[in-house]
Amino acid sequence: MSNITLTNPIFWSDVPDVDVIRVENIFYMVSTSMHSMPGCPIMKSVNLRDWETVSYVYDILEENPAHQLVGGKGIYGQGQWATSLRYHNDTFYLCFSSNDMKQFYIYQTKDIEKGSWTRTVIDGIYHDPALLFDEGRVFVIYGCGDIRITELHADLSDVKKDGIDQILLETPRDNIGLRCEGCHAYKIDGVYYLLFIEWPTDGNARRRQVCYRSTDLLGDYERKVVLDDDMGYQNKGIAQGAIFDTPDHKWYAMLFQDHDAVGRIPYVLPVEWQEGWPMIGVNGEAPKHFEINLPEDDSKPLVISDDFEYESERLALHWQWNHNPNHKLWSVTERSGFLRLKTGHVTNNVLHAPNTLTQRTEGPKCSGTVSVDLNNMKNGDYAGLIALQSNFGTVGISQKENGDRYVRMTTNNGEGQEQIVEEQACPEQHVYLKINFDFEDSVDQAQFYYSADGNDWVQIGETLQMKYTLDHFMGYRIGLFNYATQEKGGFVDFDYFEYTKED
């Protein structure tokens, strides 16, 4: 094993609310996926630089109208948030709250990569929870500002009725805009460490990482700021995440940084223990590059191109559906080498369209292109590509009542409704569509194109000024969609999805 060079960020893409553990020589990471399904992605790495998505915890979280995008309902910005991941007694555990369901979910498995997960549901929201196993007892520490601790049964089946359930910390209020949240809890060498983010209104006035420590779980805690740095990026602090050690007992942290429209992006940073405090970074700063004594491994892409050549109805793990999919309305086997998206209910807004298939976008720049066969559309259908967030943009083909087709670009009209920005006649039965994304230095612009042959491109509509908004709480994704505005039963066939990114 020799040193490798790690460059931050490890992903220039939306991988937020990270938690990381090490089991022997493998690191596992979980992050937030909210309304994307399957949900709660599990990623693995042997060197903290090269990560691969290996599984999801669940295919769907719940089955109800909001999770299915039925009746104008949805769970944008809700679903699974800020998951805590732990390994204890040969079992993997994770927990999170779902704001829309007002429930606390606990999952466990023996095999994090291929095994099935057993689910427990507890009423109530345990905001940004941290699991802590401590000498046969199990606790969840959670909250914002006033931090609570609640004891669970040893098998994590429910809250322990006669167990600990109290406020653990009342974090500072003065000159703080966002009080402590995003807890990660550890017991290291007999000392309890609780890591949080907070957002002060004085000083640098940016998100920062703070640590509380005590030799008594319920006792008095000392407090220290352990990182306050933005790595030179627009005063956006790098904070919230996990600390962990390597097999040779070197310590590191994985935190994330708000990067506007592309989302919240993760950084791996060295940790130096100073007088018993886990000080993050090098001399208080987050390094762009550093060496780490871990093995080389192949780099795996976070976002992929896809020719849709599958032998079963099982997509690559890079894909996620926007909300729960209806598995009767898509296929990669009915026509070999094509993704078929069928319409199943009528809507007039792409944000309410079921079976929009998405992947992340990446900075500094990236592009997604599709080839689509339009022969089986019905009147009123609209199919194409979307830059997906609340302030969305689409490029696609609509079919009118007389069978004529039009290429159009649409956006959110500011009130959640889809509006046509530009529309042109499009007689072709096979069309190519493309979206270019530019996230460099938070330019956050997307352009939309169509082509009859895949070579000569025509820009349509307007440049979309992308915005990260909290109603979706997710970085922009690129998606393939098809929905009906008049009658069900039409379909389109996507021949391929081609993705490129600029390093």
C-alpha distance (Angstrom), angle and dihedral (degrees) to the residues before:
residue distance angle dihedral
M1 . . .
S2 3.79 . .
N3 3.76 136.7 .
I4 3.77 119.3 -76.2
T5 3.78 127.1 -166.2
L6 3.78 117.7 -114.4
T7 3.80 118.1 -158.8
N8 3.80 123.7 -161.0
P9 2.91 133.0 -97.6
I10 3.77 94.3 37.9
F11 3.82 87.8 -159.6
W12 3.78 124.9 20.2
S13 3.77 87.4 -155.1
D14 3.78 142.6 83.1
V15 3.82 107.0 -69.8
P16 3.82 100.5 138.6
D17 3.80 137.6 174.3
V18 3.78 92.4 23.7
D19 3.77 125.9 -167.5
V20 3.80 121.1 -174.9
I21 3.80 133.8 -169.2
R22 3.78 133.7 175.2
V23 3.80 123.2 -135.7
E24 3.81 108.9 -171.8
N25 3.82 103.1 -53.0
I26 3.82 99.0 -17.9
F27 3.79 127.0 87.3
Y28 3.78 119.9 -150.3
M29 3.78 125.4 -163.0
V30 3.78 134.1 -168.5
S31 3.81 126.7 -168.4
T32 3.79 140.9 177.1
S33 3.81 119.8 -79.9
M34 3.84 101.3 165.3
H35 3.82 108.9 177.3
S36 3.82 96.4 6.4
M37 3.82 117.6 105.3
P38 2.96 134.8 -117.2
G39 3.78 86.2 39.6
C40 3.78 144.6 -155.0
P41 3.83 99.1 35.6
I42 3.79 120.5 -143.0
M43 3.80 115.8 -149.0
K44 3.80 128.4 -175.2
S45 3.79 136.8 -160.5
V46 3.77 139.4 170.5
N47 3.80 95.2 -155.7
L48 3.85 108.9 27.3
R49 3.81 89.2 -117.3
D50 3.80 104.7 71.2
W51 3.80 113.5 51.0
E52 3.77 132.2 -179.7
T53 3.80 130.7 -168.5
V54 3.81 104.8 -124.1
S55 3.81 103.9 170.0
Y56 3.78 149.1 -19.2
V57 3.77 125.5 -121.0
Y58 3.81 95.1 -133.4
D59 3.81 138.9 8.7
I60 3.80 91.4 -143.9
L61 3.81 129.2 3.5
E62 3.81 98.4 -151.7
E63 3.78 136.4 -7.2
N64 3.79 109.7 -132.5
P65 3.85 136.8 114.1
A66 3.81 94.8 -87.3
H67 3.82 93.7 50.5
Q68 3.81 89.2 46.1
L69 3.84 96.1 47.8
V70 3.79 90.6 -119.0
G71 3.79 125.7 152.8
G72 3.78 94.6 8.5
K73 3.80 91.4 -61.1
G74 3.80 126.9 127.2
I75 3.80 144.5 157.7
Y76 3.79 99.3 -127.5
G77 3.79 108.8 162.8
Q78 3.80 92.8 8.1
G79 3.81 131.8 74.7
Q80 3.82 115.6 79.7
W81 3.80 116.1 11.2
A82 3.81 137.3 177.6
T83 3.80 101.4 -14.5
S84 3.80 124.6 -155.9
L85 3.82 114.5 -141.7
R86 3.81 123.5 -163.7
Y87 3.81 139.9 165.1
H88 3.80 117.4 -146.3
N89 3.81 132.5 161.9
D90 3.82 93.3 -9.1
T91 3.80 92.1 -51.5
F92 3.80 130.9 107.8
Y93 3.80 115.9 -138.0
L94 3.77 131.7 -174.7
C95 3.77 134.9 173.0
F96 3.80 139.3 -174.2
S97 3.78 141.7 158.2
S98 3.79 127.5 -117.8
N99 3.79 112.8 -147.6
D100 3.80 95.0 -160.7
M101 3.80 92.8 52.2
K102 3.83 94.9 36.9
Q103 3.79 87.3 -137.9
F104 3.79 138.6 124.0
Y105 3.80 116.4 -133.0
I106 3.80 127.2 -156.7
Y107 3.80 121.6 -173.6
Q108 3.79 129.5 -175.7
T109 3.80 137.2 -177.4
K110 3.79 141.2 163.4
D111 3.81 92.4 -138.7
I112 3.79 114.2 46.2
E113 3.80 94.2 -175.6
K114 3.80 103.6 44.7
G115 3.76 108.9 2.3
S116 3.77 130.2 102.2
W117 3.79 119.6 -108.5
T118 3.80 126.1 -125.5
R119 3.81 112.0 -139.8
T120 3.80 131.7 -146.6
V121 3.81 122.4 -176.2
I122 3.82 123.6 -158.6
D123 3.80 124.1 -174.6
G124 3.79 116.7 -111.5
I125 3.78 139.2 41.6
Y126 3.79 118.8 -82.6
H127 3.79 98.7 -170.3
D128 3.83 115.8 -137.6
P129 3.82 93.0 -16.7
A130 3.79 128.2 -155.2
L131 3.79 120.6 -159.8
L132 3.80 116.5 -141.6
F133 3.81 123.9 -172.7
D134 3.79 110.6 -162.2
E135 3.80 124.5 174.7
G136 3.79 96.8 -41.7
R137 3.78 95.8 -36.0
V138 3.81 128.2 99.5
F139 3.78 127.0 -148.7
V140 3.76 137.8 179.1
I141 3.81 116.9 -149.6
Y142 3.79 115.5 -164.0
G143 3.79 149.3 140.6
C144 3.78 143.3 88.6
G145 3.78 118.8 -90.9
D146 3.79 96.5 -20.3
I147 3.79 102.6 54.8
R148 3.79 117.3 -152.7
I149 3.79 133.6 -161.9
T150 3.81 122.8 -151.9
E151 3.79 126.4 -177.9
L152 3.80 120.6 -132.9
H153 3.77 130.2 -160.6
A154 3.79 112.1 -88.2
D155 3.81 90.1 -107.3
L156 3.85 90.1 49.1
S157 3.80 90.5 -122.9
D158 3.80 95.5 132.6
V159 3.78 146.2 -26.0
K160 3.80 111.0 -61.3
K161 3.81 103.9 -116.1
D162 3.81 95.6 -151.0
G163 3.80 93.6 35.0
I164 3.79 132.6 103.0
D165 3.81 113.6 -62.9
Q166 3.79 114.5 160.5
I167 3.77 148.3 106.4
L168 3.79 108.1 -71.2
L169 3.81 100.8 -177.6
E170 3.77 137.1 11.3
T171 3.79 101.7 -156.1
P172 3.83 122.9 -152.2
R173 3.80 120.9 -73.0
D174 3.80 102.0 -175.5
N175 3.81 114.0 101.6
I176 3.80 90.9 -7.2
G177 3.79 121.4 125.7
L178 3.81 95.8 -179.2
R179 3.76 114.2 25.7
C180 3.79 121.5 -146.4
E181 3.80 118.3 -53.2
G182 3.81 138.5 140.0
C183 3.80 94.6 71.9
H184 3.81 122.7 -158.7
A185 3.81 113.2 -178.0
Y186 3.81 129.7 -159.7
K187 3.77 140.4 168.0
I188 3.80 108.2 -149.3
D189 3.81 122.1 174.7
G190 3.78 91.1 -19.6
V191 3.80 95.4 -50.0
Y192 3.82 124.6 110.8
Y193 3.80 114.8 -134.6
L194 3.79 122.7 -169.1
L195 3.80 117.1 -171.5
F196 3.81 122.0 -161.1
I197 3.75 143.4 161.8
E198 3.77 123.4 -124.1
W199 3.79 133.6 177.2
P200 3.81 114.8 -141.3
T201 3.79 123.5 -160.8
D202 3.81 93.8 -147.3
G203 3.80 132.2 56.5
N204 3.81 110.2 20.1
A205 3.82 89.3 -10.3
R206 3.80 93.8 -145.6
R207 3.78 137.4 114.5
R208 3.79 112.4 -73.7
Q209 3.77 138.6 177.0
V210 3.79 119.7 -111.0
C211 3.78 131.7 -176.1
Y212 3.80 131.7 -153.4
R213 3.81 120.6 -164.8
S214 3.79 137.4 -175.3
T215 3.79 139.1 160.3
D216 3.82 87.8 -137.4
L217 3.80 119.0 60.6
L218 3.81 91.7 -143.4
G219 3.77 96.1 28.0
D220 3.77 135.4 96.8
Y221 3.80 115.0 -52.7
E222 3.77 128.6 -148.6
R223 3.81 117.8 -143.4
K224 3.80 133.5 -145.3
V225 3.81 137.6 166.6
V226 3.82 104.3 -122.5
L227 3.84 99.6 -179.6
D228 3.78 133.2 15.5
D229 3.81 108.1 164.7
D230 3.80 139.5 117.1
M231 3.83 98.4 -166.9
G232 3.80 87.3 -122.7
Y233 3.79 95.2 -59.5
Q234 3.80 114.5 133.0
N235 3.82 95.6 -63.9
K236 3.81 90.7 -69.8
G237 3.77 105.3 147.4
I238 3.79 122.7 -135.3
A239 3.79 106.3 -128.5
Q240 3.82 149.0 129.9
G241 3.75 121.0 64.4
A242 3.77 148.7 81.7
I243 3.79 140.5 -48.9
F244 3.81 121.8 -148.2
D245 3.77 141.3 154.6
T246 3.81 134.1 -119.5
P247 3.81 124.9 -125.2
D248 3.83 88.7 -91.3
H249 3.82 89.7 52.0
K250 3.77 99.0 -108.5
W251 3.80 111.5 145.4
Y252 3.78 129.1 -130.7
A253 3.78 140.0 168.8
M254 3.78 131.9 -143.4
L255 3.80 113.1 -152.7
F256 3.79 134.0 156.4
Q257 3.80 139.8 -129.4
D258 3.79 131.4 -148.8
H259 3.81 108.0 -113.8
D260 3.78 99.1 177.5
A261 3.80 116.5 -124.0
V262 3.80 98.1 7.9
G263 3.80 89.0 57.1
R264 3.78 136.9 -128.5
I265 3.77 112.2 -25.1
P266 3.83 129.0 -159.5
Y267 3.80 130.7 -121.2
V268 3.80 130.3 -169.3
L269 3.80 111.4 -144.9
P270 3.82 134.0 -179.6
V271 3.80 118.4 -109.1
E272 3.80 122.6 -147.8
W273 3.78 119.0 -166.7
Q274 3.79 108.1 -134.0
E275 3.79 118.5 -179.3
G276 3.78 88.6 -25.2
W277 3.83 96.2 -48.4
P278 3.84 123.2 116.1
M279 3.80 98.7 -128.3
I280 3.79 110.0 -166.3
G281 3.80 124.6 -142.8
V282 3.80 130.9 8.7
N283 3.78 113.3 -57.8
G284 3.79 88.7 -19.7
E285 3.80 95.8 -50.7
A286 3.79 132.1 105.2
P287 3.83 108.6 -120.0
K288 3.78 122.5 -134.8
H289 3.82 92.5 -148.6
F290 3.78 134.2 15.6
E291 3.78 139.0 155.2
I292 3.76 123.3 -109.5
N293 3.80 129.3 -171.0
L294 3.79 99.7 -124.1
P295 3.82 132.9 113.1
E296 3.77 127.3 -84.2
D297 3.77 116.1 -106.6
D298 3.78 138.7 175.0
S299 3.77 116.4 -84.9
K300 3.79 112.4 -117.4
P301 3.80 122.1 -157.0
L302 3.78 119.5 -116.1
V303 3.82 91.5 -155.1
I304 3.81 123.0 32.1
S305 3.76 143.6 -166.4
D306 3.80 113.7 -120.3
D307 3.81 132.7 -159.4
F308 3.84 90.0 -171.3
E309 3.79 92.7 -124.8
Y310 3.81 99.2 153.0
E311 3.79 132.2 150.9
S312 3.80 94.2 -153.5
E313 3.79 138.5 24.9
R314 3.79 92.0 -89.9
L315 3.80 118.2 112.9
A316 3.78 127.3 -153.7
L317 3.79 112.6 -84.1
H318 3.80 91.0 -113.6
W319 3.82 89.8 75.1
Q320 3.80 124.5 82.1
W321 3.78 129.8 177.4
N322 3.79 122.3 -124.7
H323 3.84 97.9 -112.8
N324 3.80 121.4 -27.8
P325 3.79 114.5 -22.6
N326 3.77 124.7 -132.4
H327 3.78 99.5 -132.3
K328 3.81 92.0 -159.3
L329 3.79 89.8 65.0
W330 3.81 102.7 58.3
S331 3.76 137.7 49.1
V332 3.79 142.8 171.1
T333 3.82 93.9 -171.7
E334 3.82 104.7 50.5
R335 3.79 87.1 76.0
S336 3.77 111.5 20.3
G337 3.79 113.7 -123.2
F338 3.80 94.9 15.7
L339 3.79 136.6 94.8
R340 3.80 107.1 -134.7
L341 3.80 116.9 -157.0
K342 3.81 115.5 -170.4
T343 3.78 127.6 -165.9
G344 3.79 115.3 -116.4
H345 3.76 107.6 169.4
V346 3.77 137.8 14.9
T347 3.80 123.0 -102.6
N348 3.79 137.8 148.3
N349 3.78 99.0 -144.5
V350 3.79 130.4 67.7
L351 3.82 89.7 -144.0
H352 3.82 87.5 65.2
A353 3.80 95.5 43.9
P354 3.81 114.2 115.7
N355 3.80 123.0 -136.0
T356 3.79 98.7 30.3
L357 3.80 102.5 160.5
T358 3.81 114.6 -146.0
Q359 3.76 147.2 -176.7
R360 3.78 131.2 -175.8
T361 3.78 124.1 -93.3
E362 3.81 123.4 -131.1
G363 3.78 137.8 -148.5
P364 2.87 152.2 -88.9
K365 3.82 87.9 28.6
C366 3.78 135.0 -27.0
S367 3.77 140.6 167.1
G368 3.80 137.5 -153.6
T369 3.81 125.3 -159.8
V370 3.80 131.2 -176.6
S371 3.78 136.3 -173.3
V372 3.80 112.3 -147.4
D373 3.81 134.5 -170.7
L374 3.82 110.2 -144.2
N375 3.81 101.7 -175.8
N376 3.80 96.8 111.3
M377 3.78 101.8 47.1
K378 3.79 120.2 127.3
N379 3.78 126.8 -141.6
G380 3.78 110.4 -73.5
D381 3.82 95.3 21.4
Y382 3.79 119.8 137.0
A383 3.82 122.4 -166.6
G384 3.78 135.3 169.5
L385 3.81 145.8 81.9
I386 3.78 128.7 -31.5
A387 3.79 135.1 -162.1
L388 3.78 91.9 -145.3
Q389 3.76 124.2 -144.3
S390 3.78 131.4 95.8
N391 3.81 89.3 -78.6
F392 3.80 91.9 50.5
G393 3.76 133.9 172.8
T394 3.80 127.5 -158.0
V395 3.77 137.9 -170.6
G396 3.78 116.1 -165.5
I397 3.78 152.0 121.2
S398 3.79 124.0 -85.0
Q399 3.79 125.4 -166.4
K400 3.79 117.8 -144.3
E401 3.79 130.4 -150.3
N402 3.81 94.2 -90.5
G403 3.79 93.1 51.8
D404 3.79 94.3 -103.0
R405 3.79 116.0 137.9
Y406 3.77 128.8 -140.3
V407 3.78 133.1 -169.5
R408 3.78 111.3 -135.9
M409 3.77 143.1 175.7
T410 3.81 118.4 -145.4
T411 3.80 137.6 -176.8
N412 3.79 140.2 -179.8
N413 3.79 108.7 -79.4
G414 3.80 90.6 -142.2
E415 3.79 93.4 -97.5
G416 3.79 97.8 70.7
Q417 3.80 95.4 -92.8
E418 3.80 125.2 120.6
Q419 3.79 114.4 -115.7
I420 3.81 129.7 -171.9
V421 3.80 112.2 -120.5
E422 3.82 96.8 178.9
E423 3.80 135.6 -3.3
Q424 3.81 130.9 -174.1
A425 3.79 134.6 178.8
C426 3.80 112.7 -93.8
P427 3.83 114.8 -174.8
E428 3.84 95.3 175.3
Q429 3.77 121.0 111.2
H430 3.81 92.6 -154.0
V431 3.81 118.8 45.5
Y432 3.79 137.8 176.7
L433 3.81 121.1 -139.7
K434 3.80 131.6 -170.9
I435 3.81 141.4 -177.8
N436 3.80 122.7 -164.0
F437 3.82 117.6 -157.7
D438 3.81 125.5 -159.9
F439 3.81 115.9 -170.8
E440 3.80 98.7 157.0
D441 3.81 111.8 136.8
S442 3.83 87.5 -10.9
V443 3.81 93.7 -65.5
D444 3.82 82.4 142.8
Q445 3.79 100.6 -172.6
A446 3.79 131.6 146.8
Q447 3.82 129.1 -165.1
F448 3.79 126.3 -160.2
Y449 3.82 128.1 -144.1
Y450 3.79 143.4 175.4
S451 3.79 133.6 -165.7
A452 3.80 138.5 -173.9
D453 3.81 94.0 -147.5
G454 3.82 107.5 21.0
N455 3.79 91.9 -110.7
D456 3.79 109.5 68.8
W457 3.78 109.0 54.7
V458 3.81 128.5 -161.9
Q459 3.79 120.1 -160.8
I460 3.79 114.1 -135.0
G461 3.77 135.0 -167.4
E462 3.77 121.1 -6.3
T463 3.76 136.6 -43.0
L464 3.78 106.7 -91.5
Q465 3.78 115.0 -130.2
M466 3.77 98.7 -145.8
K467 3.80 118.6 -143.8
Y468 3.78 131.1 -170.6
T469 3.79 104.3 -133.8
L470 3.77 127.8 -175.8
D471 3.80 95.8 -131.9
H472 3.82 86.7 73.6
F473 3.83 96.1 23.2
M474 3.81 91.2 -164.4
G475 3.78 137.0 104.4
Y476 3.79 117.8 -106.9
R477 3.77 115.4 -74.8
I478 3.79 128.5 -167.1
G479 3.78 114.4 -126.8
L480 3.80 142.5 -175.7
F481 3.79 113.2 -139.0
N482 3.80 144.1 174.5
Y483 3.78 124.6 -179.6
A484 3.79 140.0 165.9
T485 3.79 125.9 -126.7
Q486 3.83 96.5 -179.4
E487 3.80 115.7 15.9
K488 3.79 137.1 8.9
G489 3.78 126.9 -124.7
G490 3.79 106.5 63.5
F491 3.78 123.9 117.8
V492 3.78 143.2 -172.9
D493 3.80 130.1 -152.5
F494 3.81 120.1 -137.0
D495 3.80 108.8 -153.3
Y496 3.80 96.1 -164.5
F497 3.79 145.3 -21.5
E498 3.81 114.1 -135.4
Y499 3.77 118.5 -164.5
T500 3.78 128.5 -171.3
K501 3.78 131.3 174.1
E502 3.76 135.7 -170.3
D503 3.82 114.4 -125.5
